């Protein structure tokens, strides 16, 4: 099976980070040949290190043997001390570099090294820190690297006022294009010339009330560990402490997943969960600091107005619990039957 590869890259702007120390990262929208789109953040020093590795991997194409054979684009070395001005003025250079890079022969543009640079990472999947400086390019002067990217359109169902610099204020009836759907329920959107994060709960698809991408419940469950305590604010939520192991049985796009703890089920913020077996770095202090509170749930939004005559179909916690018990009972029955059958084949329990 052919590995996926990058088809388009769009430079959205840059962002100032403060953890673990002050630095700048570029915001890149990456579109792959399987039609997936991911927003990633990369610092210029990392991109330059990648550039040097690429030249070492392809010395002929880098012009190291004969300068006239060079096809790998040039990338200036980073300054000793980066500041906002140098980060901003470097955008056009970086856009041109990425454009040339992904249009190189497939043995280079589809190499593992290139895929690794643009592949989404756990730290890319959370919104920026609480107090960063974000510089976004307007839609008119966006550095488009390889043709237009078709984005999904959603409608705003209620007024939303931004609470930080990296969010945007929206009004009921506004149409937005979705740049990135983060699993924690914060989506990166553009509305006219504005770009920023908004809660997914304030948005609805244009074609119908249901989310076509939303997965069905998985009553087998996936093991996750809580990274932060949360006290239930509504009857259909669960109160959990830090470090508890739970099972996720339904991943919802608004960032409020349905989890199971023993025989209890309830909604819990996905931003306070990480999957067991994954690297602990995923929940480092940097990622936890990025958000102090989860996105609002749709049930808490006042004066929400939908254009659809029917509302979204929601599963009640009674249904989740009933289906969970049924699934676990059936699973237990199958295990019991298998065990009984094995004993019969071996001549009964306790017989060698």
N, C-alpha and C positions, 0 to 999 in steps of 0.2 A: 504494500500500500504506500502510495506516495506521501511524503511528509508535506504538511501544510507550509505555505510560504507567504511572505508579505506581498500584497498587491498595491496598497496605497498607504501613505503616511501624510498626516496633516499636522503642522505645527500650530498649536492653539495659543501658546503664550508661555510665560514662565512664572515661577512662584518662589517666594522667599521662605525658607524653612529655618527653624530655630533649634532643631534637635538632631543629632546630639550637639551640634554647634551651628552657627549661622552659615547658610549656604543657599545656592539657587539651583532649582531644577527646571527643566523644560517639560511642558505638557505636550505629549504627542498622541494623536489619535491614530491607531494602527488598524488597518483593515487587511484581513487575511483572505486567501483564496477560497476558504470554506464559508465566506460571507460573514464571519464573526468580526466584531469591532471592539477594540479595547483601548481605554485611555491609560497611558503609562506615563511615568515620571522618570526622567533621566538627567543626571548632572553632566555638565560638559566634560569634567575630567574623566568620567567613566566612558563617555563616547570617544574621547581622544585615546584612551587606553585600548578600547576596542579597535580603533583605527590602526594603531601600531601593530596589534596582533594580526589584523587582516593583511597588512603589508608583509608581515613575516610569513604568513601562510601562503600568499600568492606573490612571490618576489618578482616574477616576470611581469605580471599585470601591474605591479607597483613601480616598475621601471628601475628596479635595483640592478638588473643585468644590462638592460639597454633602455635609456630614457625614452626613446621613441615608442616603446611598447607599453608605456604606462597608460592604463585606463582607470585605475582606482583614483577617485577624486582626491584633491588636496584638502587637508584640514589643518588650520593653524593650531599651534600648541596653546594650551590655556595660559592665562596670565597668572603671575605668582599670587596676586590677590584679586579675586573677582569682586566686582561690585555691580550694582543694578545697571549702571550705564553700559558697562562692557557686556553684561548678559543680554541687554536689550539690543545693542547694535550687532551682536553676533547672530541674531535670529535668522537674518537672510542668508548668511553663510551656512548655517546649519541646515536650513531648508534646502538649499541647493545641493549640499552634500548628500542628504537623505534621498533627494530626487535622483541624483546620479547613482547612488549606491544600489537602489532597488531596481534600476534599469541596467545594471551590469549583467554579463552573461550568467545563466542560471547556476553554473558551478560556484559562482561567488555570491550572487544575490540570494540564492536558496541554500547556502551553506549553513551548517549548524551554528557557526559563529554569529552569523547575521540573525538567524532565528532566535538565538539566545538573547541578543541585545534587545529585540523588540517583544519578546515573549512576556506576557503579563505575569507579575509577581504578587505574592500576598500583600506586600506593602503598597501596591498600586490600587488595591481594591477597596481602600477606605478613603473618604474625603480628606482634604488637607487639614493641617493643624488649626487650632482655634484662632491663633493670631498671626497667620502668615500674611505677607504682602503678595497679592496676586496681580499679575499684569497680563490681561487677556487681549488678544488682537480682535479688532472688530471684524464683522463678517466681510466687509468690503476689502480689507487688506490681509485677510488670512493667507498664510503661505501654503497654498495647495500644491502638493508635491506630485500627485499622479492622477489627476482627474477628480471629478466630484464624488463625494460619498453620499449615498442616499440614506437619510436619517428618518426614523419613525416620528410621526407627528402625534401629539397628545393635546388634549384640551384641559384647561385649568378649571376645576369645579368650585373653587372658593378663593377669596383673596388671601394671599400669603405675603407677609412682611418678613424680609430677611432679618436675621439676628446677628449676622457677622458679615465680614467683607467678601467672603467667598460664596455667599448665597446671593440670590436675586429676588427682588420683589415681583410678584405676579398678581394679576387681577382676574377675576372670574371671567371666563370666556376667552382668555388669551390662548393662542396656539403656540406650542413650543415644540422644538425638535430635540429628540433624545440623543445625546452624544455618548453617554455611558450609563448603564444600569448597574449600580453597585449593589451587591447582595444585602448590604445593611439597610437598604431602603432609602438612601440618599442618591438621587439621580442627577447627573450633570447634564444641563439643558442649555439651549440657546433660544432666545426670544428676541427677534429683530437683531439688534447689535449687542445685546446683553448675553453673557454666558455665566453660569454659576450653578451651584447645587440647590436642589429643592426636594422636599419630601415626595416620594412616589405616591403617597396617599392623597395628595392634592391633584393628581393627574388621572385622566381616564382616556382609554383608546377612543378613536373616532368611529370605528366600525361597529362597536358594540361594548356592553359593560364588562364583558369577561376578558381576562388576559390570556391570549392564546399561548403565551410562553410559560404560563404558570403550571408547575408540575402537579400531578395527582398525589394524594397522600401515599406514603410508604410506611405501612404499619409494621414492617420488619424493623424499621428504625435505624438511625445512624448514631453512633456514639459521639457525643460532644462533651466538652468540659466548660463550665462557666468561668469566665475571666473577671467578672465583676458581679457583685451582689445587686439584685433588683427586687424591690417590693411591689407586689401587684397593685395596680391602680384601678383595675376593673375586675369584675367577677370572673371573666374568662381568661385571666392571666395567672401565671404562677409566680410565687415568691421563692427565690433561690439565693443561696449564699455563694460566695466565691469558692471555686474548686469542686463544685458538685458535678457528678457525672450523670448525664441525662441522655435520652434518645430523641432525636429529631424525627418527627413523623410527617411533617408537611412544611416545605419551604415555600413561603409566600413572598411575592415580589416587593411587598411594602416593608420588608425587613423584620416583620413580626412572625417568627416561625412558631409552629405548634410543636411542643415538646412533651415527652412522657417521662414522668418520674414515679416509678412504682405503678399504681393504678390511676394516678392523677394525670390529667393533661391540661394544657393551657398555653396561651401565647407568651412568648419570651423574646426579648430583643436579640436578633441574630448577631449584632455587633458585640455582644457580651459572650460569644461562644467561639470555641475553636475545636476543630475535629481532633479526636484522639489519634495519636500516631503521627501527627504532623509536627513540624519543627516548632519549638517553643518561641522562636523569634517572631512568629506570626502575631504573637500577642505581647510584644515588647512594650516597654513604657511609651515609646514613640507612638505606636498605633493606638494604645488606650487613650493617650492624651488628645488624640485628634477629635474625639467626641466625648462630651460629658453626659449627654442625654440622647436617647434614641429618637428617631423621627416620630412625629405624632401619628396616631392611628386614625383611620378614616372615621371611625365611630365618634371621635372627639371633635371633629370639624363642625363648626357652626355654619348654618346657612349654605350648606353644600348644594349645588344645583347641577344635575346631570342632564345631558341632552337625550339620554336613552330612557324609554318608557319603563323598562324593566331594570331593577337594580342588580348588583352582583349577587350571585348565589354564594352564600357563605355556609360552611359546615358548622353546626353547633358543637360545643364541647361534649354534650351528651352523646352525640353521634360519634365523635372521635373516641370517646371512652368505650362506647358499646362496640365499635368496630375493632378497637385495640384488644378488648377482652376476647372477642370472637377469634381474632387472628391468633392471639397467644394460646387460646384453648386448642385451636386446630393444630397449631405447631406442636403443642405439648402432646396432643393425641397421636400425631405422626411419630414423634420421638418414642412414645410409649409403645406403639405398635411395632416400630422397628426393633425396639429392645426385646419385646416379647418374641418376635420372630427369630431373633438371633439366639435367644435362650432355647427355643424349640429345636433349632438346627443343631445346637450344641448338646442336646440331651437334657435340658432343664437347668435351672439355676444351681450353682454350687458344684456342678459336675465337671471334672477335668476331661 
